[in-house]
Amino acid sequence: MKNVWKGILLAVVLALAGLGPALAATSLQIDKSRVEISAFYNGTVIRATGAVPAGAEAVVRVSGKPETLHLKKKGKAAGVLWMNVGDLTFANAPKVYMLYSSDKDGALFGKPELEFSYGALERRVEIEPAGEDKGFWFGEFLKLKKENKVYAEYPGAIVWDEESAAGRTFHVDLVIPPRMGEDDYSIDLYAVKDGAIVGTASRKLEIRQVGFPKKLTSLAFDHALLYGVFSVLIAVAAGLLMGVLFKDKGGAH
């Protein structure tokens, strides 16, 4: 009996030893872990660098926290007019979902068995009512998110720097669009070899408002009445200014 347990223990140790180098060879760094939204902020770019085991491809995912979205379903009423024909709820859908890969054709994005793929994401997102065609409406959901620049895919964006028997190093520029608001985000690296994930690494990204945007947001949430008055005054002032400008132009003819 002791020999049996020794054999099992030895097998486990050998298995872990075999996994160790692959996992240890996967690493990820980012050149900044905090982005500040100031008055003239229009998005930014973050440089990510890292390493994966020899022969592996790399995928980097930038994702936000899950949220629940309530959207209107469009359809033809009486077969003629396009209008709202119902409601759809998308639960557990990440606010942001961007994929970068080392493979040029982006084939890894479409492999449903890989946890970062759109197929895996579709399984996680819950769509109600349950009787709806999930595949169709998830596709429409992706289109909407991509139009808003918060879901995206960049095949071939990961550039290899050095390769050796020990592994491959890379760099990639991650686009942070203005629509990525104040929140905490995750940047995850996946090393993929022979159709399986053989290593992962993660970094956290903070996006925070500073200066005037922060004060304006604070005013909106903490002093709603004052914010409303302030907004009306700005709108009135802008209207008066436009009136004066167009009046002057009209008088010039």
N, C-alpha and C positions, 0 to 999 in steps of 0.2 A: 504493500500500500504506500509506504514511504517513497519507493522508487517511482510509483505512478505520479505522486504529487511533485516529486523532484522533476520529472519529465515535463509536467504541465508548467511548472514554474520556469523551467529553462526555455520552453517554447514561447512563453509570454515575454521573457527578457529578450530573446532573440528578435521577436516581432517588434518590440519597442525600439530595440537598437536599429532595426531596419528602417523604422519610420523617423527616427531621430534626426539623421542628417538632412532629410528632405524638409522637415519642419523647421529645423534650425537655419536652413539656407534661405528661408523666406523672411524678408524684412522690408519695412516701409518707413520712410521719413518724409515730412513736408516742410517747406521752407518757412511757413508761418502757420500757427495754430489759431490765430485770432484775426478777424477782419473787422474793421470799423467802418460803419456807415455814417459818413459826414454829409454836409449840405450838398456837395457836388459829386457824391458817389455815383458811379455808373458801372458797377461790377468790377471784377479784378481777375487775376490769374494766379494760381498757386502752383509752384513747381514741386512735384512729388518724385522721389527717387527711391530705389529699392533693389531687391535681389530675389531671384527665384532659383530653384534647382536647375541643374543642367538639363537641357532638352524640354523644359516646361515653357508654356505660354503664360502670359500675365494678363490679368484683367483687374482694373481698378474701378471700384464703384463708389460714387458719391451719393449718399442717401439722407433723406430727412426723416423726421418722426412720422409715424402713421397718423392719419387723420380720417375723418368721416366727411364725405361730400354728398350734398343733396343736389341733384341735377334734374333738369326737365328733359323728358323724352320727346323728341320731335317725330311727327308722323303725318300722314295725309288724312285729313278728315273728309269723309264721304268720297275718298279717292281723288280729291281735287286740291284742297288747300293744305299747305304745310303749316302746322301749328302744334302747340303743346298737347300731347295726348296721354301724359302720365308722368309719374315721378320715378326716379331711380336713385338709390342710395349706394354709394361705394364706401365700404368700411375697411379699415386696416390698409389704406392706400398711402404710401409714403408721399410726403409733400414734394420731395425732390428725388429723382432717380436718374443718374447719369452713369453711363458705362463707357469705359475706355479699354481698348484691347491691343495686344501686340499682333494678333493675326489680321491680315489685311482685309479679309472679306467679312469679318465680324461673325463668322459662323458660330463662335462660342456663345454669342448672345441668344441664339435660337435653340440651344440644347436644354430641354426642359428638366433634365436630371441634375443640372448644375444650379445651385441655390441662388445665384445672382441673375439667372436668365429671366427673360420675360415670361417664359412658361411657368417657372417657379413663382414669379410674382403674381401671375394670374391665379394660381392656386391659393395664394395667401389673401388676395383681395376678395372681400365678400360683397356680392351684388344682390340687392333686394329690389323688387320681389324675386323670390327664389326661382320662379318659373320662367324668368327671362332667359334669352339666349346669351349665356355668359360670354362665350367666345366672341360673338359679334360686338356686344356692348363694351367688353374690355378693350377690343380693338379701337372702338370709337373714343373710349376714355384715353387711350394712349395718344391718339391723334390730337385731342384737346390739350393734353399736357405738353406734347411736343410743340404745339403752336404757341403755348405760353412760355416756352424755353426753359421749363423746369424738368422735363424728361428729355433725354438725348442719348445718342450713341455715337461713339467716335472710334470706328474700327481702324486699326493701324496707327493710332495716335501714340502708343507707347513705343519709344525708341530704345533699341538696345545699345548699351555703351561698351561693355566688355563681356566676353564669353570665355569660360575655361571649364575644366573638368569639374570644378567645385560648384559652378553655377553661372548665372547670367545677371548682369546689373542693367538697370534701365533708368530712364527719366521720362516724365510726361507732364505736360502743362494742363492743369485742370481749370476749366472755365467756370467762374463763379458769377452768374448773371445777376443783374439788379433785383430780379424777382425773388432771389433767395433772401428772405427777410431775416430779421433778428431771431436767432434760434441756435440750437446745438445740432451739428450734423456729424455723420460718420463717414470716414474715408477708409475703405476696405480693399485690401489686396488679396487676390486669389491666384495661386499658382496651379495651373492645370496641365496635367500630363497623362497621355493615353486615355483621355476622356474622363478623368477623375480629378478632383481637387486634392492636391498633395500638400498644400501649405497655405496658411492665411496669416495676415497681419493687419492691424487696424490703427488708425489715428483719429482723434477727435478734432473737430473744427468749430470754433465759436464765431458767430457773427453778431455784433452788437452795435446798436445805435449810439452815436456820440454827438455832442454839440447841439445844433438847432433841431435836427430830426428827433433826438431824444427828448428835448424840451417840448416839442410839439406833440409827440406821442403821450408824454406825461400829462400835458394840458388836456388832451382829448379824453384820457381815462380818469384823471383825478379831478378835473374841473370841467365837466361836460358843458355846463351852461356858458361859462366864460369862453370855452373853445367855440361854441356855436355863435356867440356874439362876434368873436374875433373873425370867424369865417365869413359871416354876413358882411362885416365892415370891409374885408378884403375884396369880396365880390362886388360890393357897391363902388368901392374905389376903382377897381378894374373897369367896371362898366362906365363910370364917369370919364376915366382916362381914354377909353376907346371912343366914347362919344366926342370928346374934344378933338382927338386925332382925326376922326373921319369928318368932323365939321370943318376943321382947318383945310383938309384936302378938298372938300366940296367947295369951299370959298375961293380956292386958288384957281378954279376954271372960269 
